[in-house]
Amino acid sequence: IRGVHRYQVHPWVHQYMNNLHADHQTVAVSFPDVNPSDLPRDSQFSMTAGDFLQ
């Protein structure tokens, strides 16, 4: 499936601890899944490659 704004993740669905309310466990999180080539040339957008290893 391709397209923008198509995906959501549920990062806390398997974690029942450290939630203020029970319904916080099933909250969906969206991320900016836009196609950079569709943005205007003068937009303030940058991408950086990296990892979390030290």
Secondary structure, DSSP 4 states (H G I P E B T S, - for coil): --SSS--EE-TTTT--SS-SSGGGGG--EE-----GGGS-TTS--------S--
